Amino acid sequence: MTRRSATGKLARDERAVSISFGFILTLSITVITTIVLISSFYAMMDRAEQTVMRDEFEIHGNDISLQISNIDTAVQITNNAGGKVESITYQLTLPDTIANEQYSVEFSDQPKEIIFESGGRDETGGRDETRVKVPYTTHNTNVTPTKLYSGSNDFLVHYNVSSNMLEIH
């Protein structure tokens, strides 16, 4: 019985709480909360960067897909009308970087996709790569499988008459 009463007295004794202990506890809680807020802010900014990159990849991919389809349609119409295509070339302009990141563009013929891919950051940077696949459609021509890297912003899409292929340089 004396043990319970001593424990009860100690729990209700407010003389054991000091000002310095309260200050240290409040400071610790403030520092932990600040660290959590800052880390979630950086995570949110990283996701925003990936969203911008994904949107830019889709915009450029849809533009390239449209140009490939236009060239294929022009070849088809010319051939159906009894004509012969001599040369079709389209200048493809891409930015050096998107969201301050280098990227690659791969043209695949099976499946018919344009694949944009960023390298991401190094292993300690923490951001994953961003990868976007944009389909394209051709009926008469094929696309030569090619992989381009950002840095040179002007590329050419050329229709090769002898092989009936679209080549990207």
N, CA, C and O of each residue as an XYZ file, in Angstrom:
676
protein
N       0.815     -1.182      0.000
C       0.000      0.000      0.000
C       0.869      1.260      0.000
O       0.498      2.270     -0.598
N       1.967      1.205      0.636
C       2.832      2.372      0.633
C       3.450      2.587     -0.748
O       3.751      3.712     -1.150
N       3.624      1.513     -1.435
C       4.196      1.634     -2.767
C       3.254      2.388     -3.706
O       3.701      3.261     -4.449
N       1.971      2.068     -3.686
C       0.996      2.741     -4.526
C       0.890      4.220     -4.162
O       0.846      5.071     -5.052
N       0.852      4.513     -2.969
C       0.693      5.903     -2.579
C       1.945      6.711     -2.935
O       1.837      7.894     -3.258
N       3.127      6.093     -2.882
C       4.350      6.801     -3.259
C       4.366      7.046     -4.767
O       4.778      8.113     -5.220
N       3.919      6.060     -5.541
C       3.862      6.217     -6.994
C       2.826      7.264     -7.355
O       3.084      8.095     -8.225
N       1.692      7.255     -6.735
C       0.644      8.235     -6.992
C       1.103      9.639     -6.647
O       0.791     10.590     -7.364
N       1.837      9.776     -5.563
C       2.333     11.096     -5.180
C       3.363     11.599     -6.190
O       3.390     12.783     -6.528
N       4.206     10.690     -6.664
C       5.243     11.075     -7.603
C       4.632     11.494     -8.948
O       5.112     12.436     -9.579
N       3.584     10.806     -9.382
C       2.938     11.132    -10.656
C       2.257     12.489    -10.596
O       2.198     13.187    -11.609
N       1.746     12.879     -9.444
C       1.048     14.166     -9.308
C       1.971     15.302     -8.891
O       1.543     16.454     -8.821
N       3.192     14.997     -8.621
C       4.124     16.014     -8.169
C       4.633     16.810     -9.372
O       5.358     16.273    -10.210
N       4.260     18.071     -9.458
C       4.635     18.916    -10.584
C       5.964     19.622    -10.359
O       6.420     20.360    -11.231
N       6.575     19.416     -9.241
C       7.867     20.050     -8.998
C       8.963     19.400     -9.833
O      10.020     20.003    -10.026
N       8.738     18.172    -10.339
C       9.758     17.478    -11.120
C       9.873     18.031    -12.543
O      10.880     17.792    -13.208
N       8.865     18.763    -13.023
C       8.882     19.326    -14.373
C       9.656     20.635    -14.326
O       9.326     21.546    -13.567
N      10.684     20.708    -15.148
C      11.487     21.929    -15.147
C      11.261     22.703    -16.442
O      10.750     22.163    -17.423
N      11.642     23.950    -16.428
C      11.488     24.813    -17.596
C      12.404     24.338    -18.734
O      11.995     24.356    -19.896
N      13.605     23.925    -18.424
C      14.539     23.485    -19.467
C      14.052     22.205    -20.146
O      14.207     22.057    -21.358
N      13.465     21.277    -19.382
C      12.935     20.052    -19.973
C      11.785     20.382    -20.933
O      11.709     19.802    -22.016
N      10.918     21.276    -20.565
C       9.819     21.693    -21.434
C      10.321     22.372    -22.695
O       9.783     22.151    -23.780
N      11.371     23.216    -22.557
C      11.949     23.893    -23.708
C      12.571     22.891    -24.671
O      12.363     22.988    -25.880
N      13.330     21.930    -24.152
C      13.970     20.906    -24.993
C      12.909     20.061    -25.700
O      13.053     19.752    -26.883
N      11.873     19.695    -25.005
C      10.798     18.907    -25.611
C      10.097     19.699    -26.725
O       9.853     19.156    -27.803
N       9.779     20.946    -26.480
C       9.132     21.793    -27.497
C      10.044     21.996    -28.701
O       9.586     21.925    -29.842
N      11.323     22.248    -28.462
C      12.279     22.428    -29.550
C      12.406     21.151    -30.388
O      12.460     21.221    -31.616
N      12.453     20.005    -29.742
C      12.561     18.726    -30.467
C      11.348     18.495    -31.355
O      11.493     18.088    -32.508
N      10.171     18.746    -30.838
C       8.945     18.570    -31.623
C       8.933     19.538    -32.814
O       8.527     19.160    -33.913
N       9.370     20.768    -32.602
C       9.419     21.759    -33.679
C      10.401     21.347    -34.767
O      10.091     21.467    -35.952
N      11.574     20.867    -34.386
C      12.585     20.451    -35.362
C      12.086     19.250    -36.167
O      12.247     19.228    -37.387
N      11.497     18.271    -35.527
C      10.980     17.083    -36.222
C       9.870     17.481    -37.198
O       9.837     16.996    -38.329
N       8.975     18.348    -36.772
C       7.889     18.799    -37.649
C       8.440     19.558    -38.856
O       7.957     19.373    -39.973
N       9.439     20.406    -38.644
C      10.051     21.157    -39.741
C      10.721     20.220    -40.739
O      10.586     20.413    -41.947
N      11.429     19.227    -40.266
C      12.096     18.261    -41.147
C      11.070     17.499    -41.981
O      11.275     17.298    -43.178
N       9.977     17.078    -41.369
C       8.926     16.359    -42.101
C       8.307     17.254    -43.170
O       8.067     16.800    -44.289
N       8.046     18.514    -42.844
C       7.463     19.437    -43.818
C       8.410     19.706    -44.993
O       7.976     19.730    -46.144
N       9.669     19.902    -44.713
C      10.635     20.173    -45.776
C      10.793     18.954    -46.682
O      10.830     19.100    -47.903
N      10.886     17.768    -46.111
C      11.040     16.576    -46.946
C       9.806     16.325    -47.798
O       9.938     15.890    -48.942
N       8.597     16.588    -47.272
C       7.407     16.418    -48.111
C       7.337     17.484    -49.191
O       6.813     17.219    -50.272
N       7.848     18.681    -48.932
C       7.895     19.725    -49.958
C       8.805     19.295    -51.108
O       8.438     19.460    -52.271
N       9.993     18.743    -50.803
C      10.901     18.283    -51.849
C      10.307     17.116    -52.630
O      10.476     17.041    -53.847
N       9.626     16.221    -51.963
C       8.971     15.105    -52.663
C       7.897     15.627    -53.610
O       7.752     15.124    -54.725
N       7.147     16.631    -53.170
C       6.111     17.220    -54.016
C       6.736     17.916    -55.224
O       6.212     17.803    -56.332
N       7.832     18.625    -55.037
C       8.502     19.301    -56.144
C       9.057     18.294    -57.143
O       9.021     18.537    -58.349
N       9.570     17.167    -56.656
C      10.099     16.132    -57.538
C       8.978     15.542    -58.385
O       9.168     15.293    -59.575
N       7.812     15.315    -57.786
C       6.666     14.802    -58.544
C       6.200     15.818    -59.569
O       5.791     15.440    -60.666
N       6.251     17.093    -59.238
C       5.852     18.136    -60.189
C       6.800     18.149    -61.382
O       6.363     18.329    -62.518
N       8.084     17.963    -61.135
C       9.066     17.919    -62.211
C       8.795     16.734    -63.137
O       8.878     16.869    -64.358
N       8.475     15.584    -62.565
C       8.150     14.409    -63.377
C       6.869     14.627    -64.175
O       6.773     14.174    -65.315
N       5.892     15.306    -63.600
C       4.640     15.579    -64.301
C       4.890     16.487    -65.496
O       4.347     16.258    -66.576
N       5.708     17.512    -65.307
C       6.052     18.409    -66.410
C       6.781     17.632    -67.504
O       6.485     17.795    -68.688
N       7.720     16.801    -67.114
C       8.487     16.020    -68.073
C       7.574     15.067    -68.845
O       7.693     14.940    -70.063
N       6.676     14.408    -68.146
C       5.736     13.479    -68.783
C       4.844     14.213    -69.785
O       4.613     13.717    -70.888
N       4.343     15.390    -69.406
C       3.493     16.176    -70.305
C       4.263     16.617    -71.548
O       3.744     16.527    -72.660
N       5.491     17.090    -71.369
C       6.318     17.502    -72.511
C       6.606     16.317    -73.429
O       6.553     16.458    -74.651
N       6.907     15.160    -72.859
C       7.156     13.963    -73.666
C       5.926     13.607    -74.498
O       6.046     13.260    -75.673
N       4.744     13.695    -73.887
C       3.519     13.375    -74.617
C       3.254     14.376    -75.741
O       2.821     13.987    -76.825
N       3.510     15.653    -75.491
C       3.296     16.674    -76.524
C       4.218     16.426    -77.721
O       3.763     16.415    -78.864
N       5.512     16.229    -77.457
C       6.463     16.002    -78.552
C       6.191     14.661    -79.231
O       6.303     14.559    -80.453
N       5.840     13.647    -78.470
C       5.536     12.337    -79.050
C       4.323     12.382    -79.961
O       4.325     11.767    -81.027
N       3.285     13.103    -79.553
C       2.094     13.224    -80.398
C       2.394     13.999    -81.673
O       1.858     13.675    -82.733
N       3.242     15.014    -81.586
C       3.635     15.773    -82.772
C       4.400     14.884    -83.754
O       4.129     14.909    -84.955
N       5.346     14.107    -83.254
C       6.121     13.207    -84.118
C       5.209     12.146    -84.717
O       5.319     11.832    -85.902
N       4.316     11.595    -83.917
C       3.368     10.586    -84.401
C       2.507     11.137    -85.530
O       2.264     10.453    -86.523
N       2.051     12.364    -85.376
C       1.245     13.006    -86.409
C       2.050     13.182    -87.702
O       1.523     12.952    -88.790
N       3.310     13.585    -87.594
C       4.145     13.778    -88.780
C       4.428     12.445    -89.479
O       4.437     12.381    -90.709
N       4.658     11.390    -88.708
C       4.870     10.063    -89.300
C       3.618      9.627    -90.053
O       3.713      9.111    -91.167
N       2.456      9.827    -89.459
C       1.193      9.473    -90.121
C       0.963     10.319    -91.365
O       0.472      9.807    -92.371
N       1.307     11.610    -91.319
C       1.163     12.483    -92.487
C       2.045     12.026    -93.644
O       1.603     12.005    -94.793
N       3.289     11.663    -93.346
C       4.196     11.182    -94.395
C       3.663      9.879    -94.971
O       3.658      9.701    -96.189
N       3.214      8.965    -94.115
C       2.657      7.687    -94.579
C       1.429      7.920    -95.461
O       1.273      7.259    -96.488
N       0.571      8.838    -95.077
C      -0.624      9.155    -95.867
C      -0.240      9.763    -97.210
O      -0.833      9.415    -98.231
N       0.729     10.656    -97.230
C       1.174     11.270    -98.481
C       1.738     10.220    -99.434
O       1.477     10.274   -100.636
N       2.509      9.265    -98.909
C       3.060      8.189    -99.731
C       1.924      7.333   -100.285
O       1.922      6.979   -101.464
N       0.965      7.007    -99.433
C      -0.162      6.169    -99.850
C      -0.996      6.864   -100.939
O      -1.350      6.232   -101.934
N      -1.305      8.127   -100.766
C      -2.114      8.873   -101.752
C      -1.367      8.986   -103.075
O      -1.960      8.814   -104.140
N      -0.076      9.271   -103.014
C       0.717      9.399   -104.237
C       0.795      8.074   -104.986
O       0.641      8.044   -106.207
N       1.029      6.993   -104.275
C       1.108      5.669   -104.905
C      -0.241      5.250   -105.486
O      -0.294      4.689   -106.580
N      -1.327      5.514   -104.768
C      -2.658      5.158   -105.257
C      -3.054      5.970   -106.491
O      -3.835      5.493   -107.314
N      -2.533      7.171   -106.628
C      -2.844      8.021   -107.779
C      -1.940      7.713   -108.969
O      -2.063      8.340   -110.021
N      -1.029      6.745   -108.807
C      -0.145      6.363   -109.902
C       1.129      7.171   -109.960
O       1.889      7.059   -110.922
N       1.374      7.971   -108.964
C       2.591      8.783   -108.939
C       3.724      8.053   -108.235
O       3.578      6.915   -107.787
N       4.846      8.735   -108.153
C       6.014      8.172   -107.478
C       6.587      9.236   -106.550
O       6.811     10.375   -106.960
N       6.817      8.864   -105.325
C       7.393      9.787   -104.344
C       8.895      9.860   -104.573
O       9.587      8.841   -104.561
N       9.382     11.051   -104.779
C      10.824     11.248   -104.953
C      11.509     11.443   -103.609
O      12.510     10.790   -103.315
N      10.963     12.348   -102.791
C      11.595     12.638   -101.508
C      10.597     13.343   -100.590
O       9.892     14.265   -101.001
N      10.557     12.896    -99.363
C       9.791     13.577    -98.315
C      10.708     13.665    -97.102
O      11.243     12.658    -96.638
N      10.878     14.869    -96.602
C      11.712     15.073    -95.421
C      11.001     16.043    -94.493
O      10.439     17.051    -94.920
N      11.042     15.711    -93.223
C      10.437     16.563    -92.199
C      11.498     16.883    -91.165
O      12.162     15.979    -90.657
N      11.666     18.153    -90.850
C      12.624     18.545    -89.820
C      11.958     18.443    -88.460
O      10.921     19.058    -88.209
N      12.556     17.676    -87.612
C      12.039     17.412    -86.266
C      12.877     18.201    -85.270
O      14.073     17.947    -85.123
N      12.262     19.146    -84.593
C      12.976     19.980    -83.633
C      12.558     19.589    -82.221
O      11.379     19.645    -81.871
N      13.532     19.198    -81.424
C      13.293     18.815    -80.027
C      14.197     19.653    -79.129
O      15.303     20.014    -79.533
N      13.744     19.966    -77.922
C      14.596     20.749    -77.002
C      15.788     19.936    -76.501
O      15.746     18.707    -76.460
N      16.856     20.651    -76.120
C      18.056     19.985    -75.597
C      17.764     19.260    -74.291
O      18.229     18.140    -74.079
N      16.994     19.899    -73.420
C      16.618     19.291    -72.144
C      15.144     19.559    -71.894
O      14.568     20.518    -72.409
N      14.560     18.700    -71.102
C      13.190     18.903    -70.625
C      13.246     18.792    -69.113
O      13.712     17.787    -68.576
N      12.772     19.823    -68.426
C      12.831     19.911    -66.965
C      14.268     19.729    -66.478
O      14.527     19.056    -65.481
N      15.198     20.352    -67.213
C      16.636     20.305    -66.897
C      17.222     18.904    -66.897
O      18.210     18.649    -66.208
N      16.637     18.001    -67.650
C      17.134     16.627    -67.734
C      17.375     16.255    -69.188
O      16.610     16.650    -70.068
N      18.429     15.502    -69.439
C      18.668     14.919    -70.749
C      17.693     13.758    -70.941
O      17.208     13.190    -69.963
N      17.410     13.410    -72.167
C      16.456     12.332    -72.434
C      16.814     11.646    -73.738
O      17.675     12.114    -74.485
N      16.143     10.530    -74.006
C      16.330      9.817    -75.265
C      14.960      9.584    -75.898
O      13.934      9.551    -75.218
N      14.977      9.425    -77.226
C      13.762      9.132    -77.984
C      14.051      7.887    -78.804
O      14.980      7.867    -79.611
N      13.254      6.852    -78.594
C      13.438      5.601    -79.325
C      12.235      5.361    -80.219
O      11.089      5.477    -79.785
N      12.508      5.025    -81.469
C      11.456      4.699    -82.426
C      11.455      3.189    -82.594
O      12.444      2.601    -83.032
N      10.352      2.576    -82.246
C      10.226      1.126    -82.327
C       9.199      0.789    -83.400
O       8.143      1.416    -83.477
N       9.515     -0.211    -84.232
C       8.566     -0.595    -85.283
C       7.636     -1.710    -84.826
O       6.523     -1.828    -85.338
N       8.062     -2.513    -83.895
C       7.203     -3.570    -83.354
C       7.316     -3.580    -81.842
O       8.321     -4.087    -81.345
N       6.398     -3.078    -81.087
C       5.176     -2.386    -81.476
C       5.499     -0.980    -81.973
O       6.571     -0.439    -81.704
N       4.570     -0.417    -82.687
C       4.779      0.906    -83.280
C       4.629      1.965    -82.198
O       3.532      2.455    -81.929
N       5.771      2.310    -81.579
C       5.768      3.262    -80.464
C       6.964      4.198    -80.546
O       8.028      3.847    -81.055
N       6.751      5.383    -80.034
C       7.830      6.337    -79.815
C       8.015      6.384    -78.304
O       7.079      6.717    -77.576
N       9.201      6.057    -77.830
C       9.452      5.947    -76.391
C      10.388      7.068    -75.960
O      11.546      7.127    -76.372
N       9.862      7.948    -75.127
C      10.666      9.014    -74.526
C      11.088      8.526    -73.149
O      10.290      7.951    -72.409
N      12.360      8.762    -72.812
C      12.855      8.282    -71.518
C      13.909      9.243    -70.988
O      14.855      9.607    -71.687
N      13.722      9.642    -69.744
C      14.750     10.465    -69.097
C      15.647      9.551    -68.288
O      15.229      8.479    -67.849
N      16.874      9.980    -68.095
C      17.827      9.164    -67.360
C      17.594      9.172    -65.868
O      18.134      8.319    -65.164
N      16.810     10.104    -65.361
C      16.630     10.220    -63.917
C      17.883     10.775    -63.281
O      18.787     11.237    -63.977
N      17.941     10.734    -61.988
C      19.114     11.216    -61.256
C      19.958     10.042    -60.826
O      19.592      8.882    -61.017
N      21.098     10.366    -60.241
C      21.960      9.295    -59.762
C      21.298      8.548    -58.610
O      20.222      8.929    -58.149
N      21.938      7.499    -58.159
C      21.327      6.623    -57.157
C      21.003      7.340    -55.856
O      20.053      6.967    -55.167
N      21.762      8.346    -55.515
C      21.485      9.073    -54.274
C      20.501     10.209    -54.489
O      19.972     10.756    -53.521
N      20.241     10.580    -55.758
C      19.317     11.670    -56.067
C      17.877     11.321    -55.750
O      17.091     12.190    -55.372
N      17.530     10.065    -55.901
C      16.226      9.616    -55.469
C      15.097      9.676    -56.472
O      14.017      9.168    -56.171
N      15.273     10.265    -57.648
C      14.159     10.349    -58.579
C      14.275      9.237    -59.612
O      15.351      8.992    -60.159
N      13.163      8.570    -59.871
C      13.129      7.518    -60.864
C      13.122      8.113    -62.256
O      12.882      9.305    -62.447
N      13.393      7.251    -63.219
C      13.330      7.713    -64.603
C      11.881      7.932    -65.006
O      10.965      7.332    -64.444
N      11.693      8.795    -65.984
C      10.371      9.058    -66.532
C      10.333      8.440    -67.913
O      11.219      8.685    -68.731
N       9.311      7.639    -68.180
C       9.205      6.920    -69.448
C       7.796      7.089    -69.987
O       6.819      6.825    -69.285
N       7.692      7.533    -71.246
C       6.401      7.739    -71.886
C       6.427      7.046    -73.242
O       7.372      7.210    -74.013
N       5.380      6.270    -73.530
C       5.247      5.588    -74.819
C       4.084      6.214    -75.574
O       2.971      6.304    -75.056
N       4.350      6.645    -76.802
C       3.322      7.243    -77.648
C       3.195      6.375    -78.901
O       4.175      6.204    -79.626
N       2.011      5.826    -79.170
C       1.846      4.985    -80.363
C       1.746      5.833    -81.633
O       1.341      6.994    -81.594
N       2.119      5.230    -82.745
C       1.932      5.869    -84.050
C       1.356      4.818    -84.997
O       1.416      3.620    -84.720
N       0.798      5.282    -86.120
C       0.169      4.377    -87.067
C       0.728      4.621    -88.464
O       0.789      5.759    -88.928
N       1.135      3.546    -89.124
C       1.517      3.603    -90.523
C       0.865      2.414    -91.228
O       0.691      1.351    -90.633
N       0.505      2.602    -92.507
C      -0.117      1.519    -93.268
C       0.782      1.048    -94.402
O       0.825     -0.146    -94.697
N       1.497      1.962    -95.042
C       2.321      1.606    -96.201
C       3.808      1.605    -95.913
O       4.566      0.912    -96.591
N       4.231      2.349    -94.944
C       5.665      2.467    -94.668
C       5.977      1.906    -93.283
O       5.095      1.748    -92.439
N       7.246      1.614    -93.078
C       7.734      1.200    -91.763
C       8.723      2.245    -91.283
O       9.243      3.035    -92.070
N       8.973      2.239    -89.993
C       9.929      3.179    -89.402
C      11.168      2.391    -88.996
O      11.075      1.362    -88.327
N      12.318      2.886    -89.406
C      13.578      2.253    -89.025
C      13.772      2.413    -87.517
O      13.754      3.536    -87.013
N      13.958      1.305    -86.784
C      14.197      1.441    -85.341
C      15.450      2.285    -85.086
O      16.533      1.988    -85.592
N      15.277      3.331    -84.300
C      16.348      4.296    -84.052
C      16.240      4.794    -82.622
O      15.147      4.867    -82.060
N      17.373      5.135    -82.042
C      17.379      5.775    -80.729
C      18.173      7.069    -80.840
O      19.338      7.069    -81.237
N      17.519      8.175    -80.482
C      18.141      9.493    -80.517
C      18.352      9.995    -79.097
O      17.604      9.638    -78.187
N      19.366     10.816    -78.911
C      19.644     11.390    -77.602
C      19.554     12.909    -77.694
O      19.962     13.509    -78.688
N      19.023     13.512    -76.658
C      18.893     14.970    -76.647
C      20.284     15.597    -76.633
O      21.275     14.958    -76.277
N      20.323     16.825    -77.018
C      21.603     17.530    -77.110
C      21.707     18.179    -78.469
O      22.108     19.338    -78.583
N      21.348     17.438    -79.501
C      21.244     18.009    -80.843
C      19.758     18.174    -81.093
O      19.029     17.186    -81.175
N      19.305     19.399    -81.214
C      17.860     19.612    -81.232
C      17.211     19.486    -82.599
O      15.983     19.512    -82.686
N      17.994     19.349    -83.685
C      17.408     19.212    -85.016
C      17.671     17.821    -85.584
O      18.818     17.399    -85.729
N      16.589     17.122    -85.900
C      16.659     15.798    -86.499
C      15.827     15.813    -87.770
O      14.991     16.696    -87.957
N      16.052     14.843    -88.641
C      15.292     14.742    -89.882
C      14.562     13.412    -89.936
O      15.124     12.369    -89.601
N      13.303     13.455    -90.360
C      12.538     12.257    -90.670
C      12.498     12.221    -92.189
O      11.920     13.107    -92.818
N      13.111     11.200    -92.780
C      13.256     11.118    -94.235
C      12.632      9.824    -94.742
O      12.849      8.750    -94.181
N      11.857      9.946    -95.809
C      11.268      8.769    -96.457
C      12.253      8.240    -97.489
O      12.595      8.939    -98.442
N      12.710      6.998    -97.299
C      13.624      6.338    -98.218
C      12.792      5.561    -99.240
O      12.139      4.577    -98.894
N      12.818      6.006   -100.492
C      11.988      5.428   -101.552
C      12.364      3.975   -101.813
O      11.480      3.137   -101.989
N      13.651      3.661   -101.842
C      14.097      2.317   -102.220
C      13.705      1.260   -101.180
O      13.383      0.131   -101.549
N      13.727      1.601    -99.907
C      13.377      0.621    -98.866
C      11.959      0.796    -98.320
O      11.495     -0.018    -97.522
N      11.265      1.867    -98.754
C       9.920      2.180    -98.265
C       9.895      2.315    -96.729
O       8.976      1.847    -96.057
N      10.930      2.964    -96.210
C      11.074      3.124    -94.763
C      11.243      4.601    -94.417
O      11.794      5.382    -95.192
N      10.759      4.955    -93.244
C      11.025      6.273    -92.682
C      12.275      6.160    -91.825
O      12.343      5.336    -90.913
N      13.264      6.995    -92.124
C      14.513      6.977    -91.379
C      14.626      8.268    -90.589
O      14.320      9.345    -91.100
N      15.060      8.159    -89.357
C      15.233      9.329    -88.497
C      16.721      9.514    -88.267
O      17.403      8.597    -87.809
N      17.231     10.710    -88.588
C      18.661     11.018    -88.443
C      18.818     12.185    -87.498
O      19.939     12.616    -87.229
